Amino acid sequence: MDSNKSLEAELKRVKQDLASYKIELHQTRGYLQCILQNSQDMIFATETSGMLVSFSRGGEKLLGYSPAELIGTYIKDLAEDPESFERFFISSQDEGPTVQLDIPFRHKKGDTVLCNVSLINLMNREGQRVGTVGVCRDITMWKKIQEDLVQVDRLAEIGRIASGVAHEINNPLAIIAEASGWAGMVISDAKGLNPEDRKELEKAIKEISHQTGRCRSITHELLDFARGSAPALTEFDIHDILRESINFLRPELKHTSIEVDTQFIPGPLPIKSDPKLLEQVFVNFITNAIHAIRSKGNDKGCIRIKTLTTDSDVEISFEDNGVGITEENQKKIFQLFFSTKAPGKGTGLGLPISQNIIKKLGGTITLDSKPGVGTNFTVRLPLSQV
């Protein structure tokens, strides 16, 4: 009889313990569910083979896939390099908790997402491995900040050497300018020159003088860019600046089949802005268009330059039928030091500097491009700045 009472008491205690364990288990499950639902990290669980059995809401935000899309698939297939990730996954089974940095995953939209990944073996009561739990922290933005800091350092270095470059270039430019002035006087006073030769020589001297002045302006603009100087605003006809930009590149266009088609609105188009800075931007766009057409190998290339006024703004578009720019490169085209040209052919500074100039002048630059068809850059500027 006593044994029955003792058994009943023990059974009652076991039931109470079991109820307590169930409450604790329910709470623990709730905590885990709360972590999975609210963590910004991508947390997943797999079977021993690497097949996903759980995928957190943070992972859905990170890669764009819902858990329903991924349960039953393999975690390695989310990585950009599945073979490399599988080697890492297998090593974690033998070595225990493992961490690997900078693993690239592929977002549902195709973008790259960099993560630091921690893998932990999931064990049962018998100490047998039954799966893997992974925690992935998104470091894409941090890596971008690191890259931007490197680029800022490089740009700062350009600023530091700009004054020295300007000094070294301006000295010989001053000598060239002085020599061209002296040569012009000699040509004017020279006897025995026929009128055609004299006219040709005077034209050449005038061009030398003009281009040395332009070179001096460019070095000053480099200094102004590095120092963040304010633009020098004046009123001028933007059509004149566009024509001068085209004429500056005539020697480069001379030996090509590229046609420059200007579609300007009738009459002058007065604007209050900085003509030297705008000429720098326009020359850059036209130069890029020439390179894009040459890269495509067109028998007949065309650069179409249009002007248009809208309300209180002016639009200048530069359209070419060159190679075009891929969608991926369009996202990076205005980044410092990014270039689609072959190594040694481009610095990756032209478009970022152009964008910086246009922003300073209160305008915007938009891009429309199709690979194999061509590219259109449109500059929008206020007709007058307050």
Phi, psi and omega in degrees: 000315179296324180294325179293318179296319179297320179294320180295320179296318180294320179295321179296318180296320179296319179297319179296317179297318180297319178296320179295318179295322179296319178296316180296319178296319179296318179294317180297318178297322178295318178299314181297319179296321179296318178297314181297324184279333188247347180291139177281346179281158174272113180245130181222160174229141180230164168285179181298334182278349183099005178282132183290133175240348179207143182211124189281166177295327176299324177292324177297318178292325185287316186248350176087000179260140174278157177305323181299328180285337189251333181301126182100349175263176184257136183300327182299331183288349176275344180278152178293329178239086184303322182295316179296319180293323179296322177296319177297318181297315181293321180296328180292333178292326182270326188261353182086204182308125185227143178235135174226136184263155171058045176274124181274125172254161181253119176292158180303328180276356178105352180285157177270133177239118180270135182223148163269127189243130174246129179243134181229135178288138176261119186247152173265185184295333181276002180081013179270142179284125182243357180171191181223140174248132180237141175237122183242121179257126181289121178240015183303312181295320180297317179296323178295320178296319178299315179296320179296322179295322177296317180294322177297320177298318180295320179293323177297323178295321176300318179298322181292324182270349185300318182296321178294319179297315181299318180296313183294325181279321184294328179298306177294329178297321179296321178293318178297316180298318180294318180295321180293324176296317178296318179297323178297321178293319179297317181297320180297323183269350185294140177256152177091357177275133176284158186304322182294315179296318180299316180297319181294317179293319178296322178295318180295317179297320179297321179292320177300315180298318180295315184287328174294323175296321178294317179299320179295322179296321181296317179296323177293323179294324177298317177296317180298321180296316181295324183271348182075033182293152179285146178296152176264104186275135176208163180265135182201171178268115184294335176297323179296319180294321178295318179295319179296322179296319179294316180297326178299328182262005179305317179302324179286327181279340189304320185259026177236171176261019183279129178256135175257115183254112180262124178240077182270149173294151184301143174080181178289158178232084183292141180212147176255108183198202178251105186296324181293317179294319180293323177298321177299316179295314183296318178299322180296315179297316181293319177299316178298322179295318178300315181296318181296321180290318178297322181295329180281336180075033180295139172292326179222101178270158180217131172245117183252122181245120183240150171237149183204139175255138177224115182054245182256018182238164173236141177245131175237120181247142179238106185246135177227163177249044181274207187290338184080174183234131180295158181299322180296317181287334178298329180290337185248000192297333181261008177283142178301135175070007174270131181218141176271355181279163179296154178307133181090348182263334182221150181265341186077018180251336187304305183288318176300318179294319178298317179297319178297319179297312182297322176297318178300327182272009175081019183245188180222159174236130175241155186231136173223119185213146175229124179304132179085350182250309180150183186224146177227114172261131178240125177257127178243124184229148173289141179295329179215141179251137181285000000 
